[in-house]
Amino acid sequence: MTESIRLRLPAVVTVQTSGRLPRYPSLSNTLRSRKQTIDRFIPHFPASLPPAMETVAMTDPLSENACEVLEGSPVEKADALLRLFNRKGWLR
C-alpha cells in the first residue's frame, strides 16, 4: 500500500509498525531481491524557499560548580529536596 501526503516544512514524520509478527521472505524472493536495483531519491528544492532553521544567538552556558549536600534523616532530606525543587521552580 502506498500513500502520499503533502506537508509544510518543517515537519516531523514517524512511522509505526503494526502489532503483528513480521513476515519473513522466502528463499527464492531473497535471492531474487539481490538482483534488484535500489532507487535513489534526491529532493530538489527551489531556491526561493526560506531556510528551515536560523541561528538567532549563541552563548556559553553558565558555569555552576556549586553543590548542596543534604544532611539529616531521610525524611529531613526529602523535605529539603522538596524545598530546593520549589525554590528552583522545578515543581509546579
N, C-alpha and C positions, 0 to 999 in steps of 0.2 A: 504494500500500500504506500502510495506517495501522496504527500500533502504539501502544498506551497502556501506560505504565509508571508505577507509583506509587513515589515516592521520599520518604525522610525528609529534612527540611531540617536543616542546609544541604547542598546538593548541587551538583555541577558536572556539566554536561551538554555533551558535544561531539558534533558531527555530522561524519562523514567521507563525502565523496562517493566514488563508485566510480571505478575507474581507466579507465572507458570515456569516450569522447568525448561531449560534450554533444549533445543532440538539440535542434535549433532548431525553433520552431513555424512552421507555415505562415502565409502572409499572412492567410488567412481566419480562422485561430484568433487571430492577433494582433489583428485588427480586432474580433473577437467579444469578446475579453477586455477591451476598453476599456469595454464596456457593463456588465461585472460589478461588483458592489459588493464592497468589502473588509470581511470580517467582523472585528470587533474583539473581543478577549477581555480583560476586566478581571477579574483574580482577586480574590475576596473571601475574606479570611482571618478566622476567628473571633477575637474579641478575647481569648480565653483562651490563645492561643499565646504562648510566651515570645519575647522579641526574639531575632533571629537573631545579632546581634552586640552586644557590650557593651564599652565602653571601660573598661579596668581602670586604666590610668595613662598619663600623657603626660609626657615630659621632653624638654628640648632636647638635641640631640646634642652630644657633647664636641667642643670646637674644638681641632683639632690642626693647627698650622701648621708643624710640624717636617718637614723633608725630609732625606733622606740621599743624598749624592752618592757613587756608587761609582766608585772610581778604580782604575787598573791595566789590565792586558791583558784581552782578552775572557774568557780562562779565569779570571783572578782575579775579574773582575766577576761571572761566572756562579757561582763558589764563594761570593762574598759575598752574592749574591742568594739562593742556596740556604740559607745560614745565616740570613739575615734572615727568609725564609719559615718556617723551622723555629722561630725564636725567637718569631715572631708566632703560631705554631700553625696556619698555613695549609696545611701539609703533614702528612700522617699516614703 
